Amino acid sequence: MNEYSYHIAREIQRHEGVELIVLADEIEEYKFVTDAHGKTLSSEEVPGLPGIKIVRCWKVDSLANPARLLKAIHEWKPDVVWFNLVFSSFGTPKNPVAAFLGLFAPALTRAAGFYTHITLHHIIEHVDFKSASTASLQREKLLRTGTYVATRVLLKANWVTVLLSDYRRTLERKYAARNIMIGTHGTFTTISEGPDLSRRGNPEHRILAFGNWGTYKRLEKLMEAFPAVLEKIPNARLIVAGGNHPAAAGYWESVRASLPPQLPVDFLGYIPQKDVSELFRTSSLLVMPYDSSTGSSGPAHQACEYGLPIVCSDIPDFRCMGTDDDMAILFYKTGDAADFAEKIVNVLESPQVQLEMSEHNYQAGVQMAMANVARTYLRWFELHKLKKIVDARGLARRFRPWSVWTRHVGGMPVQHIFSGGYAAREEPAAPRRDVPEQNAVPLEAAPPAAMNGYPEQVL
């Protein structure tokens, strides 16, 4: 989530006339983030984004987060408050109440009169608690009840963007939501050059596994499959990059300790942002050995950015992601190490398959560069701003000299008229022009295709 927000912020920063303020959490030491030697990194060693105003006004696991966020929002008075969320954004498994209460912040922000937009990276109906959750199975029912209520509350925002079409269908079917848009996760950088295939398999085929390890992103099946890959591809080398999940400190270190010393496997730990590009460009293949998922995959989109073939577990979310974003992916049966090894070998044994998958994913990545994603969000926010101006001028003309404001109660607009009673004086009708009469369509009733040309309100 931090990485996604970082790249969104960097792209928005490039737009003139847009002032970006990041309401961030207070920095703590990242005990779960380690380098290749298992050494814990200091927060000072993880650089931020220069040139952006960062207000550290909330804290993970704090029950006061909604109040602290509202206080900061009232101080800055932004045109748009944009929440970038998963259900665990405000709390850890040790403090689910803080996570739950934090998700009330968008609804409270809208109630305070601010235009509120949420990018929701997963929905709980598509999470396999048995694989993805660190909580005991006895708590699953309570968690599902709490997240159902939280979803209802999140849908009180003006608009909610989800990153998979299946999520929109679920929210519309189960919650009768009508404020859902489909976005794309996007690739993390502005793409400038295509993949250099001469760097792959020369002299080794580097198989890359990239992520935060220890919960639903697990390495056991990959380690079980890799010896079978070596039998067919003797110049293969496995690269495991990324730190541990906050709830699984020490996980990848324990996996490394269990392996035979002669196995060609490198554990790199946390990868600084400046080294990510070289890591992907010198790899032949990205593998995603997940037991479950919690939304669209960042590493898969990075693979598209650099034109890498992808082999991943056959999980419904990833099937949907591959279709929505037009990715070239080979799926293996989840939990089947033999099938996993076979799919990896199928790619690495065939230069033609590597070429076709690389070119396909690179072209998909070009279409969903983060610059395009950020630009589309900004267009939507500008549309809201213009609509607000038009509505305000129209109300002023209609109800002079009374002041009018509008709230939506139970889905119906309710007008409240101040200082002038409840009698509204209508202005004389404007002179009729000799032009063909047209049937005006209110913005809310306009067909979805009218929104910036994006069909079905797709961002």
C-alpha positions, 0 to 999 in steps of 0.5 A: 500500500505504501509503495502504491501510494508513493507512485500515485503521489509522484505522478500527481506531483508532476501536474501543475496546479495541483497541490498534494498533501499526504496525510500519513501515519507516524513513522515507527521502526520497521522491525519486520523489514530486513536486508539480505543479511537479516539486519533490521532497517532503520526508518531513516534508511527508507527515503520518502518523496521529496517536494510533497507536503507530508502531514503525519497525523495518525498512528497505526492501532490508535483508536483516535485515528478518525478524529485525528484525520478529521482534525487535519482535514478541517485544517487543510480544507482540501477540494478532494479527500482521497483514501487509499485503503485496505481493511487493515490500513489503520490497525494490525491483527493485534488490534482489530478494533482500531482497524475497524474504527479507522474505516469510519473516517471516509464516511465522517469526512463526507458527513463533514462536507468534503468530497470523499473518494476511496480506492479500495484494494480488496473486499472481504468477500474475496479474501480466503480467511483460512489462508490470508488471515493471521487470526484463528478460525474461531474469530472468522465469523466475527471478522466477517461480520465486522468487515460487512459493517465496515464495507457498508460504512465505506460505501458512504463515500461519494465514490469508491474505486475498485481494481477488479471487475469482480469486486464491482459486481459483488458490491453491486449485488450484495450491497446494492451499491451504485457509486462503484467505479472500476480502476486499474492498479497501474504500473509503477513508473513511466515506461521508456523502453521495452524489455532487453531479452538478451539479458535473460538466461545469460548466463542464468535464468533468474526466476523472481519471487517478489513481495512481502512474505509470510501470510498468504504469500508463502515460499514453501511450494516454490522451494518444493518445486524448484529442484524439479525445475533445476532438473530441466533448466540447470542454469536456473537461479531463484531470486527471493526479493522483498521483506516480511509481512508485518505480521510474520517477522523472520519468515523468509529467514526461517525458509532460507535456513531450511534449504540445502546450502548448495541450492542456487537460491538468493534471498535479497530482503528489502529492495530499495526503490532505486534497485527495483528496475535492475532486478526486474530487467535481469529476471526471466520470469516472475512467479507468484506462489500465493495461497490466496490473494487480497486484491490486484497484484502489484508485482504482476503489474511490475512484471508487465512494466518490464515485460516479464512472463508470469506464472502464478497460482490459479486464484479467482482474483488473479484470473480476473486481473489477467482478463481485466488488464490483458496480462499473459499469465500461466496458471498452476494449480494452487498448492500443487508443486509439480504443476508449478514446476511444469509451468515454469519449465514450459516458459523457460524451455521455449524462447518463443513463449518467453518472447510472446509473453514478454511482448504481450505483458509489456504492451499491457503495461504501456496501456496502464502506466501510473501516469495514465492512472493518476491523470484519470483520477484527476480528471474525475476530481476536476469533473466533480469540481466543475459540477459543484460550481455549476450546481452552486450557480444554478441554485443561487439563480433559482433561490435568490436571496435564500441560501441553499445546501443539499444533503443526501439522506437515505439516497434522496436529496433533501434541500435545506433553506436558510435565512428566508423561510421556505418560500422560494422565488423563481426567476423569470424564464429566459427568452426562448431562442430559435434552436431545436429543443433538446432534452437535457440529461442531469449528470447523475442520470447520464449514461456511464459512457458520458463520463470522460469517455470511459465506458461503464464508469471505468477509470 
